[in-house]
Amino acid sequence: MAVSYTLSFNGRTLSLATPRIMGILNVTPDSFSDGGLWNDPDRAFAHALKMLGEGADIIDIGGESTRPGAREVSEQEELDRVIPAVEKIWRETGCWISVDTSRPEVIREAVKAGASVWNDIRALGLEGAVSAAAALDVPVILMHMQGKPRTMQQAPHYDDVVSEVKEFLLSRATCCLDAGVRRERIMLDPGFGFGKSAEDNYTLLGHLEELCALGYPLLSALSRKSMLGAATGVKDPKERVSASVAGHLISVMKGACMVRAHDVAATKQALDVYAAMRQACKD
């Protein structure tokens, strides 16, 4: 794993020399695992505090479910969900906050409210997104997705999933660089579960080091996803904690700099054990 990566924004720096945990905070009524649990600002804040106390390094706030078949929401509805949560969490904790959105206007308002990272499943593909990222000079996470959220799992197909994901991510990174986004502001995400079969997902996980070798820090986001259910037979996403932790640990061992987790405490324990082993091998 590369040790020189950092996230920086507005004079603040987060080193990625050791793996970091992104805690998931969905302020939505219909997310696949925790829909409706945190869509009240006070409950969202309490859950953010809990995850920070368990070891989260950054809180990722999303206002629109991207599960297969989820309904689209308006820009105003997304703003109404996301901005109060960002404002309160930033005001009370000053922690790193990322916002899971594709809309330039949402991230503009989120940055004003205290957000520091733009996490986009569409890899800044909407009109005006790349120019907004360059103007804001905000770190961006570019994710691979085949198709659109509502239909992406109907018939995903690849001739070579690893090569195609690599090619897409590099092309989006190049597009950002050409538009003035600084290289050190770019992070990549293979997009587990977004237009991919279970076999596609595990092929990507098995070759994750190839994506990490592209020269950008990598986020692995497989927490509680259906790929884990396919392997374990566990149907309830909330019961896939152990499988999620296993996926996070494999990701980090293959070079991921950050994992996106629902179950922060369990993930932190696994990464602490891995860190202790690495430290012992250095001594």
C-alpha positions as CSV (number, residue, x, y, z in Angstrom):
1,M,0.0,0.0,0.0
2,A,1.3,3.5,-0.9
3,V,1.9,5.6,2.1
4,S,2.3,9.0,0.6
5,Y,-1.4,9.9,-0.2
6,T,-3.3,12.5,1.7
7,L,-6.6,14.3,1.5
8,S,-6.4,18.0,2.0
9,F,-8.9,20.8,1.9
10,N,-9.0,24.4,3.3
11,G,-5.7,24.0,5.1
12,R,-6.7,20.6,6.7
13,T,-4.9,17.3,5.9
14,L,-5.9,13.7,6.5
15,S,-3.0,11.3,5.9
16,L,-3.9,8.0,4.2
17,A,-0.6,6.4,5.2
18,T,-2.7,4.1,7.4
19,P,-6.1,2.9,6.2
20,R,-9.0,5.2,7.1
21,I,-12.7,4.4,7.8
22,M,-15.5,6.3,6.2
23,G,-18.7,6.0,8.2
24,I,-21.9,5.8,6.3
25,L,-24.7,8.2,7.2
26,N,-27.7,7.8,4.8
27,V,-30.3,10.6,5.5
28,T,-32.8,8.8,3.3
29,P,-36.0,6.9,3.8
30,D,-35.1,4.1,1.4
31,S,-31.5,3.1,1.4
32,F,-31.0,-0.7,1.1
33,S,-29.7,-1.3,4.6
34,D,-30.5,1.6,6.9
35,G,-33.2,3.6,5.1
36,G,-35.3,5.7,7.5
37,L,-33.0,5.4,10.5
38,W,-31.1,8.6,10.2
39,N,-33.3,11.0,8.2
40,D,-33.9,13.2,11.2
41,P,-31.1,15.8,11.8
42,D,-30.9,14.9,15.5
43,R,-30.7,11.2,14.9
44,A,-28.3,11.7,12.1
45,F,-26.0,13.7,14.4
46,A,-26.2,11.1,17.2
47,H,-25.3,8.4,14.8
48,A,-22.4,10.4,13.4
49,L,-21.1,10.9,17.0
50,K,-21.4,7.2,17.6
51,M,-19.4,6.4,14.5
52,L,-16.7,9.0,15.3
53,G,-16.4,7.5,18.7
54,E,-16.0,4.0,17.2
55,G,-13.1,5.2,15.0
56,A,-14.5,6.7,11.8
57,D,-12.2,9.2,10.2
58,I,-14.7,10.7,7.9
59,I,-18.6,10.8,7.8
60,D,-20.1,10.2,4.4
61,I,-23.6,11.8,4.1
62,G,-26.0,10.7,1.4
63,G,-29.4,12.2,0.6
64,E,-30.5,10.0,-2.3
65,S,-30.6,6.2,-2.2
66,T,-28.7,4.6,-5.1
67,R,-29.9,1.0,-4.5
68,P,-31.3,-0.8,-7.6
69,G,-34.8,0.5,-8.3
70,A,-34.6,3.4,-6.0
71,R,-36.7,6.5,-7.0
72,E,-35.0,9.6,-8.0
73,V,-35.3,12.7,-5.8
74,S,-35.3,16.3,-6.8
75,E,-32.3,18.6,-6.2
76,Q,-34.3,20.5,-3.5
77,E,-35.3,17.4,-1.7
78,E,-31.7,16.2,-1.7
79,L,-30.5,19.6,-0.3
80,D,-33.2,19.6,2.3
81,R,-32.0,16.2,3.6
82,V,-28.2,16.7,3.3
83,I,-27.5,20.3,4.3
84,P,-29.0,20.3,7.8
85,A,-27.0,17.2,8.7
86,V,-23.7,18.6,7.3
87,E,-24.2,21.9,9.1
88,K,-24.9,20.3,12.5
89,I,-22.2,17.7,12.3
90,W,-19.6,20.2,11.1
91,R,-20.6,22.8,13.7
92,E,-20.5,20.3,16.6
93,T,-17.5,18.1,15.7
94,G,-15.4,19.8,13.0
95,C,-14.8,16.3,11.6
96,W,-14.1,15.4,8.0
97,I,-17.4,15.1,6.0
98,S,-17.9,13.8,2.6
99,V,-21.2,14.1,0.7
100,D,-22.4,11.3,-1.6
101,T,-24.0,13.2,-4.4
102,S,-23.8,13.7,-8.2
103,R,-25.2,17.2,-8.3
104,P,-22.9,20.2,-8.5
105,E,-25.3,22.5,-6.6
106,V,-25.6,20.1,-3.7
107,I,-21.9,19.9,-3.3
108,R,-21.5,23.7,-3.5
109,E,-24.0,24.1,-0.7
110,A,-22.5,21.2,1.2
111,V,-19.0,22.7,1.1
112,K,-20.4,26.0,2.4
113,A,-22.0,24.1,5.2
114,G,-18.7,22.3,6.1
115,A,-18.2,19.3,3.8
116,S,-14.6,18.5,2.6
117,V,-15.0,15.7,0.1
118,W,-17.2,15.0,-3.0
119,N,-18.1,11.3,-3.2
120,D,-19.8,10.8,-6.6
121,I,-21.1,7.5,-7.9
122,R,-21.3,9.0,-11.4
123,A,-17.7,10.1,-11.4
124,L,-18.5,13.7,-12.0
125,G,-20.5,12.7,-15.1
126,L,-23.3,15.2,-14.8
127,E,-23.2,18.5,-16.6
128,G,-21.1,21.1,-14.8
129,A,-19.7,18.6,-12.3
130,V,-16.1,18.6,-13.3
131,S,-15.9,22.3,-13.6
132,A,-17.5,22.6,-10.2
133,A,-14.9,20.3,-8.6
134,A,-12.1,22.3,-10.1
135,A,-13.6,25.6,-9.0
136,L,-14.2,24.3,-5.4
137,D,-10.8,22.6,-5.3
138,V,-12.4,19.9,-3.3
139,P,-11.2,16.3,-3.1
140,V,-13.3,14.0,-5.3
141,I,-14.0,10.3,-5.2
142,L,-14.7,9.0,-8.7
143,M,-16.7,5.7,-8.8
144,H,-17.3,3.3,-11.6
145,M,-20.8,2.3,-12.5
146,Q,-22.2,0.5,-15.5
147,G,-25.6,1.9,-16.3
148,K,-27.9,3.9,-14.0
149,P,-28.9,3.1,-10.4
150,R,-32.5,2.2,-11.2
151,T,-31.6,-0.4,-13.8
152,M,-27.9,-1.2,-13.3
153,Q,-28.4,-4.7,-11.9
154,Q,-30.8,-6.0,-14.6
155,A,-28.1,-7.4,-17.0
156,P,-24.6,-6.2,-16.2
157,H,-22.0,-7.5,-18.7
158,Y,-18.2,-7.2,-19.1
159,D,-15.7,-8.8,-21.4
160,D,-13.0,-8.0,-18.9
161,V,-14.3,-6.3,-15.8
162,V,-10.9,-5.4,-14.3
163,S,-9.6,-3.8,-17.6
164,E,-12.9,-2.0,-18.2
165,V,-13.1,-0.5,-14.7
166,K,-9.5,0.5,-14.9
167,E,-10.0,2.2,-18.3
168,F,-13.1,4.0,-17.1
169,L,-11.5,5.3,-13.9
170,L,-8.4,6.5,-15.7
171,S,-10.5,8.3,-18.3
172,R,-12.5,10.1,-15.7
173,A,-9.4,11.0,-13.8
174,T,-7.8,12.4,-17.0
175,C,-11.0,14.4,-17.7
176,C,-10.7,15.9,-14.2
177,L,-7.0,16.7,-14.6
178,D,-7.7,18.4,-18.0
179,A,-10.4,20.6,-16.4
180,G,-8.0,21.8,-13.7
181,V,-8.7,19.3,-10.8
182,R,-5.4,18.7,-9.0
183,R,-4.1,15.2,-9.1
184,E,-3.8,15.1,-5.3
185,R,-7.5,15.8,-5.1
186,I,-8.6,12.6,-6.9
187,M,-9.5,9.3,-5.3
188,L,-10.9,6.2,-7.1
189,D,-13.6,3.7,-6.2
190,P,-14.2,0.5,-8.3
191,G,-18.0,0.6,-7.5
192,F,-18.7,-2.7,-5.9
193,G,-22.4,-3.6,-6.6
194,F,-23.0,-0.8,-9.2
195,G,-23.8,-2.6,-12.4
196,K,-21.9,-5.7,-11.6
197,S,-22.7,-9.4,-10.9
198,A,-21.4,-11.1,-7.8
199,E,-18.7,-12.7,-9.8
200,D,-17.7,-9.3,-11.3
201,N,-17.4,-7.9,-7.8
202,Y,-15.2,-10.7,-6.5
203,T,-13.1,-10.6,-9.6
204,L,-12.5,-6.9,-8.9
205,L,-11.8,-7.6,-5.3
206,G,-9.3,-10.3,-6.2
207,H,-7.5,-7.8,-8.5
208,L,-7.8,-4.7,-6.4
209,E,-4.1,-4.2,-6.3
210,E,-4.2,-3.5,-10.1
211,L,-6.5,-0.6,-9.4
212,C,-4.4,0.6,-6.5
213,A,-1.4,0.7,-8.9
214,L,-3.1,3.4,-11.1
215,G,-1.5,6.1,-9.0
216,Y,-4.5,7.3,-7.0
217,P,-5.7,6.4,-3.5
218,L,-8.5,3.8,-3.6
219,L,-11.8,3.6,-1.6
220,S,-13.4,0.2,-1.2
221,A,-17.2,0.4,-0.5
222,L,-18.7,-3.0,-0.2
223,S,-20.3,-2.8,3.3
224,R,-23.4,-5.1,3.7
225,K,-23.8,-5.3,-0.1
226,S,-25.5,-8.2,-2.0
227,M,-22.2,-9.6,-3.2
228,L,-21.6,-10.6,0.5
229,G,-25.0,-12.2,0.6
230,A,-24.2,-14.1,-2.5
231,A,-21.2,-15.6,-0.9
232,T,-22.6,-16.2,2.6
233,G,-26.3,-16.8,2.0
234,V,-27.2,-14.1,4.5
235,K,-30.2,-12.3,3.1
236,D,-30.6,-9.5,5.7
237,P,-28.0,-6.7,4.9
238,K,-27.8,-5.8,8.6
239,E,-26.6,-9.4,9.4
240,R,-23.7,-9.1,7.0
241,V,-21.3,-7.5,9.5
242,S,-18.7,-10.2,9.6
243,A,-18.7,-10.5,5.8
244,S,-18.3,-6.8,5.5
245,V,-15.4,-6.7,7.8
246,A,-13.8,-9.6,5.9
247,G,-14.2,-7.6,2.7
248,H,-12.8,-4.5,4.2
249,L,-9.7,-6.3,5.5
250,I,-9.1,-8.0,2.1
251,S,-9.4,-4.6,0.5
252,V,-6.9,-3.0,2.8
253,M,-4.5,-5.9,2.4
254,K,-4.7,-5.4,-1.3
255,G,-3.9,-1.7,-1.1
256,A,-7.1,0.3,-0.4
257,C,-6.5,3.5,1.5
258,M,-10.0,3.8,2.8
259,V,-13.1,1.6,3.4
260,R,-16.7,2.8,3.6
261,A,-18.5,1.0,6.4
262,H,-21.8,0.8,8.2
263,D,-20.3,-1.1,11.1
264,V,-17.4,1.1,12.2
265,A,-16.5,-0.5,15.5
266,A,-16.1,-4.0,14.0
267,T,-14.2,-2.6,11.0
268,K,-11.8,-0.7,13.3
269,Q,-11.0,-3.7,15.4
270,A,-10.1,-5.7,12.2
271,L,-7.9,-2.9,10.9
272,D,-6.2,-2.5,14.3
273,V,-5.2,-6.1,14.2
274,Y,-3.8,-5.8,10.7
275,A,-1.9,-2.6,11.7
276,A,-0.4,-4.4,14.8
277,M,0.7,-7.3,12.5
278,R,2.4,-4.9,10.1
279,Q,4.1,-3.0,12.9
280,A,5.4,-6.2,14.4
281,C,6.9,-7.2,11.0
282,K,8.7,-3.9,10.8
283,D,10.2,-4.2,14.3
